[in-house]
Amino acid sequence: MRGPWLASFLSSALLPLIAICAFTGFVSHAAYDTGLGSNGLFDEGVDLYFFDWPTRPAWLYAATQGLHVVSGLAAIPILLAKLWAVIPQLFENPAVRSVAHGLERIGLALLVGGSLFVFATGVLNIQLWYPFGFSFVPAHYYGAFVFLAALAFHVLTKVPVMRQAFRERGVVRPLRDDLAHTEPEPELEGRHTTAPEDPAPPTMTRRLLLGTVGAGSLGLTVMGAGQVVGGPFRELALLAPRGEDFGDGPNDFQVNKTFKSVNIPREEVGGDWGLVLEVDGERREVLDRDQLLAMDQVTAELPIACVEGWTTTQTWTGVRLSELARVAGAGNPSEVEVRSVQPAGAFRRATLNRGQIRQSDSLLALKVNGEDLSLDHGFPARVIVPALPGVHCTKWVGKMVFKSDGNAPDSASVRNPA
Amino acid sequence: MRFRYEYGASPVHLLAAIASFLIAAWALSQALEVLSSPGRFLIWLGASIVAHDLILLPLYSAVGSAAVGTIARGRTRIRIAALNHLRVPALLSGLALLVWFPLVLGTGDSTFTSASGLSNEIYLERWLALSAMLFAGSALVFALRARGLRRWDTGADERR
């Protein structure tokens, strides 16, 4: 059953999925605008991002992140089948035939280790299980570089094998063979491949093997897509982490972090709550919830999408961020750092870019679906901005620090708020 | 030509290898510098190879060959079909478990339930139901095919 045709066929299915997954992964990283404020979660060595994340289309982040998680899930069975198809090469003899072959084998160790590492950490992360004891984001990010660097080298060395295999065997011809005609793959001329020397008689056709892999891939695609598309399709996300429904109420939709899980003292979001507006480190306004409700209210139907690959679209009502900037006297601010009253956590603050502040659908939401936000969804007030990653749509907002144009804030007072 | 003989491939191959290793080395050094537990990062990178290539794959291969040796013994059509009608749902059910085991087995202690406000109790039931459906569906198709397969096998005996 094994051989260069099988490996090539699986690879040609795997490669586009990995390309989508890698591209959307880096795009997702760019969506965090890591150059702003404390948005960068770690030292990136080089800054690969040179544009402000846009606010249109509103479903942009839902699409990129949905594609990332779905293509990643769909690739898993194909990757496993591919590793199964080439496993004899792990034990090949002689172990090293030349310097070039030795380098290829080192590259393969990086490739197999890198791919399994990136897929495993990704799959564990979307299920919120962190047994690895290191920080997920930088590990997944740099692991991807190791994986992709090794993959590029591997593709370069194996494209000739793939072309030869497809030329000699046809791209899909081996799929037509029934069991009686399922023959072992012959060795490609002049190459060392996984074509078996002494194969057992087949008990399966190649189309059944690949059909099973395809069914697994399709099943995971449906489960992953169900939690991105949402609505009635969420029920298809049978085993995906966000396949469950909360109910029919206005606040019954997916929560990334519940109020209970972030340890905010109840009185911080009670009657004494007030939104502090600062400009360049100077306090300009404190607005309570009634004052915010008395301002111009804007309603927008916007999706909120999580990096873990799920999305939900709701109707949000609140005050425009640009209106708050005006009230604070911030002019045309270049950025705003939104801080939660949340006592700890990497995402208790997020910095938004100029375009995000100016966008007319960017809101400090007070209500959702016509009702007050629930505590789990960020009561008294939360940010909602089109196409912004969910974790940057800060909940339980306590303070907004605007940076007015061309006037750097006093960094000491920004870091140590009164 | 001399280079190809000594090295084993073209100069482009060597340049690509160097470029690839430099990027990988840069990424590894960045990760080791940024992460608070660099040792565990390296362990996971290496352990993932061991866990897959030396544990998971040999394990399912062994189960597979045992199944071939017992169920498909004699290599009659019906026995080979029975084997496939068992191992296709087994592979799909195993894949679902491999991908979703933190939710299915509830290994993710309380992080998931506390952060999402959702229960993770439904996942074991859902996985069992999915597996049951896969095996039952496969068994049904096998039952429908069984008659034709048996006739084929006896026909083959008579032809012999």
Interface residues (C-beta under 8 A of the other chain):
Chain A: F42 D43 E44 G45 L73 I76 P77 L80 L83 W84 I87 L90 R97 S98 V99 A100 H101 L103 E104 I106 G107 A109 L110 V112 G113 G114 L116 F117 A120 T121 V123 L124 Q127 L128 W129 Y130 P131 F132 G133 F134 S135 P138 A139 Y142 G143 F145 V146 A149 A150 A152 F153 L156 T157 L179 A200 P201 T203 M204 L208 T212 A215 G216 G219 L220 L238 L239 A240 P241 R242 E244 F246 Q254 V255 N256 K257 T258 K260 S261 D376
Chain B: E6 Y7 G8 A9 V12 H13 L14 A16 A17 A19 S20 F21 I23 A24 W26 A27 L28 Q30 A31 E33 V34 L35 S36 S37 P38 R40 F41 W44 L45 G46 S48 I49 A51 H52 D53 L57 S61 V68 A72 R75 I80 L83 N84 V88 L91 L92 L95 A96 L98 V99 W100 P102 L103 V104 T107 G108 D109 T111 F112 S114 A115 S116 G117 L118 S119 I122 Y123 R126 W127 L130
